[in-house]
């Protein structure tokens, strides 16, 4: 990233809405080029829903560039495996080189990012509920009173007020899929991410916090609509019933689930406008491009966005409008391609007979000839390096 530029470092702080992965990463990247920054978080504490996520090499590179070493608060992934619903191995790969894949508890990553931001002199204001955003002659928001800033960044997620101010309302549609998320006590197992594939459904699981916890994400195709959002508790019996035909360790894991959280998966369009054209407002992460969880790229794309946004502002310090145009130009095509690949993965995981056994046999044979071959088609996702000069 270019060196500090005085045009960016003077004046009032940039305001970032949301102290999640996207907002905190953007704030850190801005502090690293000398930009004063204030993060507004509606919660009364820095916290995240208790669940896991996977950081792939494209995200790991950004974390390291932000001054964080994932190995200090997470576990390096030893392998990724695809298994059929009975638990039989289909194919897999073992990443052996840097920068590596990591299994991270979301709360641990958010805390590490918050600590790094404060270390760099950034500020976080808790309990700052953003009620409205206005973008006219200048950008302003209401959070316990009107606030103005030279630049406001919306990292406020799926229902972003900043996205709405830039783009108006959109019409997400229900994909016909729901997801349960839960953590259970860990079994000290190896740091392996496993995907169990069945007709119209699949389950992903991996250990967290060095085996102290196990993360479970289970996705089912169904016509019944479910609300969007991570905080809707469900009956664990419903989760067990949906995956009653699964074998291997899955029944034991699901028996240990006490309170799963259920949400409907909705497809949102990638925002047409990521900024206002005048250098006053921008969005990133889920606020710009909500991503379905079928390629484990939501957090990774947010990290990439954060770095590129700060890089753009450093490169075009004298013209924020040009900087934000450059930012969207560098990101829009990539995120659209990754989202399309994630959407396709849902179909691949949910194959039904007679296609599923045939596809699994082909994958097993391919694995014998060239281990890990099916995963190499995503090299373009994982090898991407936004931090490269």
Number of C-alpha atoms within 10 A of each C-alpha: 19 13 11 17 17 13 14 21 18 11 11 14 20 23 26 27 28 26 29 27 25 32 30 29 28 31 32 28 25 28 21 21 20 20 26 21 25 22 28 23 23 19 15 11 11 16 15 17 10 13 20 26 21 25 27 22 23 24 28 26 26 25 22 13 17 22 13 17 14 22 14 8 17 20 22 21 23 17 16 19 17 21 21 22 22 15 17 12 16 21 24 22 17 14 16 12 8 9 18 20 26 25 27 26 24 22 19 18 21 21 19 18 25 25 14 19 26 14 11 16 15 23 18 22 17 16 14 19 17 21 13 14 22 17 15 10 8 16 21 21 21 15 17 11 9 12 14 17 20 17 20 29 26 26 32 27 22 17 13 19 24 31 31 16 18 21 15 11 11 12 9 11 11 18 17 15 20 23 23 23 26 23 25 20 15 17 13 14 14 14 20 19 20 20 24 26 26 22 17 17 24 24 23 19 21 26 29 27 18 19 17 13 20 23 25 23 21 21 28 21 18 14 11 10 14 18 14 16 14 16 13 15 14 16 13 19 15 12 22 17 10 14 20 14 13 19 15 14 10 21 14 10 19 21 13 13 19 13 17 25 19 26 21 23 24 21 17 20 15 18 21 13 17 27 28 20 16 18 20 23 30 27 33 32 28 24 26 30 26 23 28 20 19 19 19 15 24 26 22 26 26 28 29 27 27 28 25 25 26 26 24 21 27 25 19 19 18 14 14 22 19 17 25 27 20 18 24 22 12 16 18 18 10 15 24 15 12 19 23 14 15 20 18 13 15 20 14 15 23 18 20 17 10 8 9 18 13 13 15 19 13 13 20 17 13 16 17 11 10 10 17 19 16 14 12 12 10 13 10 12 21 20 14 15 16 21 17 9 7
